[in-house]
Amino acid sequence: MSKTRLGALLAEHGIAYEHRRELGTPPDMRWLFHAGRLAEATAAYRAHVERETPEAIAELAAELDAAPPTALLCLEADPAGCHRRVITEALRGRRADIEVVDL
């Protein structure tokens, strides 16, 4: 499903959708996740976030005080095998009070 269609469907139910491109997995790393090379993919994405987008993580962490419950979405079904886990770990590094529930 496209992010445009997803956003429209969520809006019909009063749910806001934000696409945060800077927190997505760069195309040159996606194949590692898809190939099941999780340790390598996670390490590469973690390095990417720390090097290229630390401000995006800091901004998201700061917004959570005033935000409604927030969900991180990905095409991957298992959060242990995708970039969401790295993002939640980075958020917890800035905000130890964050509760993460994998659905």
HELIX and SHEET records of a PDB file:
HELIX    1   1 LYS A    3  ALA A   11  1                                   9    
HELIX    2   2 ARG A   21  LEU A   23  5                                   3    
HELIX    3   3 PRO A   27  HIS A   34  1                                   8    
HELIX    4   4 LEU A   38  GLU A   52  1                                  15    
HELIX    5   5 PRO A   54  GLU A   63  1                                  10    
HELIX    6   6 PRO A   79  GLY A   81  5                                   3    
HELIX    7   7 HIS A   83  ARG A   94  1                                  12    
END                                                                             
